[in-house]
Amino acid sequence: MPSQPTPPVDSARLMSIQSYLLAEEDKHPGATGRFTWILSAIGLATKFIAARCRRARIENVLGALGTENVQGETQQKLDVIANETLLSCLGSRAGLAIVASEENEEPLLLRTETDGERPYIALFDPLDGSSNLDTCGSVGTIFSILQHDRRADSPHEAIRQPGTQQVAAGYVLYGPSTVMVLTTGHGVQMFVLDPTIGSFLLVEENVRIPETAKTYSLNEAYTATFPEEYQRYLAWAHESGYSSRYSGAMVADVHRVLVKGGVFMYPPTQKAPNGKLRLMYEANPMAMLVEQAGGKAYSGLQRTLEIEPEALHQRTSVIMGSAAEVDHVLDHLRG
């Protein structure tokens, strides 16, 4: 039997995230590489987290730890592992002044002097949707990078910046494959981890969210506790032939919206009238990604990225996704 010809190598699939970041760095004369080094640390940490998620059942690290985090939520074992991994990888990176995690009450001040260079702040939700792991569902890591104003009186004050001040944001989705979606303010790039070589490879440049798609994502079990305007939107969506998609992990739901279009929502409820998602750790980084991909992101009738944070663990509602689909929701909120 004649041998089959070897398929040509797709050179576009040989661009690693390290190569991509270095190429971007070359576009900025005077860059020191510290920003690249911080993003590289996130890549290293999330590769380790991906490996632990794949082996979670084998290593018996599923389920609750028996403690609560600062949010009053039951911590999963992998919440703690993911949090410690990110803190460890980021803690040694020069140029990073402050690290803050959804799992910790206080931010961690790493250093006050960085050789005269303006340092950075990293915020992250280490393992969004962690309870999904018990049933082999998708989970993710969300991160945000800010620049540190050393004139701030405290780490809390330094961190309380609106989302418009983010210099980078992204997430890593741990599912059938491990996907990193990243923006540094110049469009959205998608990378997939190739476990055979241990590297995130660029698979799509300048990701654009579809303008419209007749799908929405939210937990409809709470419909009766939503404000009347959201209930009207849902009634309209049902009458208009929309489909519902909801996984219980923000990363997975927003990723689907980013790729397929539609709208992701977490409305206020009677129990959480200000919303439930964390502005700094979840809403802002996801809003930056969605807007960079051509979509819209709002908290009620206010653009999410323009909210002035008042507290590190502040919560908010969110509406984000395809521009036309977000507009449909806003139309109902305006009455």
N, C-alpha and C positions, 0 to 999 in steps of 0.2 A: 504494500500500500504506500503510495507516495506521501512523503512528509508534507505537512501543511506549512505554508509560509508563516514566518513569525510576524505578527501584526506590528506596525510601526509604533514606536514610543510616542505618546502624546506629550510633547514638551510642556504644554500648558499645565499638565498634571504633575510636573516636577518642580513647581514653585512652592517651596515650603513657607510656612509662616515667618520663619527667621529670615529667609531670603526676601520675602515681601517687605518686612519691616525695615530691613537694611536698605532696600531700594527706595523706600519712602524717606528714610533718614537722609539719603544722598540728595534729596530734593530741598533740604533745609541746611544751607551753609551755616556752620557754627554749631550744629547739633553735637551734643556730647555722647549720645548713645544711651543716656540714662533712662529716657522714656521707653526706648526699645527694650532695655534690660528689664524694666518693670513688666511690660507686656509679655516678655519671654518667661518671666517667673510665673505669671498667671497660666501660660501654656503648660509649663512643667507641672504645676500643681494640679491642673485639671486632667492631665494625662494620668497622674497617680490616682486621682479620685475616680476616673473612668475605670481603671483597673480594679479598684476596690468595689465599685458598684457591680462589675461583672462577676466578682467572686463573693459577693455579699452573703449569699446563702451558704456557700461552701465554708466561708470563714466565720459563720454565725455572728454576723454584725447587722442583722436585720432587727427591726422592732424598736420599741421605746427603751430609752436609757433609764427612765424613772425619775428624771429631773425636768425642770422647766427652764426655758430661756428667759431673757429679759422681757419678751413679749407676752409671757404667761402661757406659752405653748409647750406641750410635751416634746422634749428633745428626742429625736431618733439617734440611734448609735452612730449612724453615718453622718448625721448633722455635725456631731462633735469631731469625727475623723476629718471631714471635709474642712471644717473651720480651722482645726489645728494645722492641716496641710497648707492651706493658703497663708496662714499667719507665719508658718515656718519658711515657706518659699519667698514671701514678700519681705520678711523681716530683715534679711541681710542685703537687700537691694539698695545700693547707694542712690541718693536722689529721692528716696521715698521718706517723707517726714512723718506721716500719720497713716495709720490703718484703722478702719472701722468696720465691724461686722454686725450683721443683724443679730447674731447670737450673743454678742457681748454688750453689756450695759454702757461701758465707757470706751471711747476710742483709745488706741494705743499710740502714744507719742514715741516714735523711734529715734529721732534725732532733731536737733535744733540748728545745726550748722551743716551746710552742704557745699563747701568750697565756693561760696558766693553765687552759686546757681540757684534759681528759684525752684524749690523742691515740689514734689507731688503728694497727693493724697489718694489713697485707694480705699474704696468702699465695696462691700460685696455681701450678697446673700449666698452663703456657701453651698446650700443644697435645697433649692426650691422644690416643693412637692415631695419631700423625702419619704412620706408615708406611702407613696406609690410603689416604692421598692418592694414592699411586702408582697405585692401582687405582680411583680415584674413589669411595672409601669415606668414610663419615662420620667426623669427628673433633670434638674439642671443647676448650673451656677450662673449668677448674674453679677456683673461688676461695672464699676464706674470709676473714672480717673478725673481728678480735679487738680488744679494748681494751687499751691499753698501760699496764702498771703501771710508773710511772717509778721505783719503788723497786727494780726489778730491777737486778742488778749488770752485766748485759750484754744485748745484743740476743737472744742465744741463750736466756738465762733468761727474758726477757720473752715470747718466743714459745712456750715450752714450757708451754702451758696445755691442759687437757683440752678436748675438743670441746664440753662443756656450756657453756663460756665464750664460744662464738662468738656474735657479735651479728648476723651475716648470713652467708649461704652461697649459692652458686648455681653454675650452669654455663651455658655457651652451646654448643649443638649446631649444627655447620655441616654441613648435609645438603641435601636438596632445598629446604628453607627454613632460615633461621637462627633458632633458638629460644633464648630466654633463660628459665631457670627460676630463681626467686629466692625466698628466705625471709629475713625480718628477725626471725624468731621469732614471727610471728603468721600462720601458715599459709603456703601455697605459691602463688605467682602465676606464670602463664605468659605470656610475651610473644613475639611473632613480628616479625622485622624486615621492614618494608615497604620494599624498596629504591627504590621510586619516590619516596618522600618522606624516606627516610633515617632512619626512626624505628622503635624497637621499640614495638609496639602491644599492649596488654593483650588477650589472647584467652580467658583462663580464670582466674577467681578461685577461691581456696581449693581447689586441686587435691587430690583425695582418691584415694589408691591403692586399687584394688580389694582386698577382703579376701582373695580367693583367686583363683588361676588356675593351671591345670595346665601351667605352663611353667617351665623353669629355664635359666639362662644361665651357662655356664662353659666353659673350654677342656678338653674331655674327652680331648684328646690326652695329658694328664698324669695320667689316671685311675690308672694303675698306680703312680704315685709319691704319690698322695694317702694320708692316713691311712685306716685301715680303716673308721672311722666314716663318712667321706664316701663311700667306695666302697659301703657298705651303703645309704646314702641313695640313691645313683644306681641301684643295683639295684632298690630299692623304687620309685623314680620310673618306671623303665622298665616294671616290672610293673603300675604303676598308670595307665599310659596318658599319661604326661607327654610334652611336646614340648620339644626343645632349640632355643634361640635364642642365637647368639653371633656378635658382629661383630668382636671384637678391639679395640674401643674402649669403655672403661668408660662414658663419657658416653652413647654410643648405646645400650648395653645397659641401663643404669639408667633412661634416658629411656623405653625401651620398657616396662620393669617399672613405672615410675611411671604410665604411661598405661594399660597393658593388664593389669598385675598379674603375679605370678610372683615368682621369687627370683633374684637375681644373687649369684654366689659366686666368690671367688678363694681356694681353700683353701691351706693349707701344702703344700709338696712336699718331697721329699728334698733338692732343691737349694736351696730357700728355706723352711726349717723354720719361720721366723717369719712367713711370708707375703711377698708381693711388693709390694703396693700401699703407697703412702706414707700414713702416718697423718695427717699434718698437711695435705697438699696434696690428697689424694684421698678417703681413707676418712672423715675427720671432716666435711668439707662435704657429701658425699653422704649420710652418716648423718643429719645434721641435716635435710636436705631430706626424706628418706624418713620420718623420724619426724614431722616437721611435717605430712606428708601422710597420717598415720595408719598408717604401716608400722612395721617394726622393723629395727634394724641391730645386728649382733653381730660380734665378732671371737672365734671360738671360742665359749666359753660366757659371755664378758664383753660387756656393752653397749659398743659401740665408743666412744661419746661419753664414757665414764667412764674410759678408759685415761689414765693419767698419763704424758705423753710424757717420754722420757729423752734423746732426740736429735732434732735438727731434721729429719733425713732418715730417721727411724725407719720401719720397714716393719711391715705387719700383714696378717693374713688378713681377709676380710670375708664376711659373709652378710647380705644386705639385700633388702627387698622387702615383699610382702604379709605381714601379720602371721601369718596362718594358715600360709603357705608357709614362712616363717622358722621357725615352731614345729615344722614337720615335720622340718627339718634339725636343729634343736636336740635333738629327741627322739632322733634317731639318734646325735648326739654324746654324749648322756647314757647311751646304751646301753640 
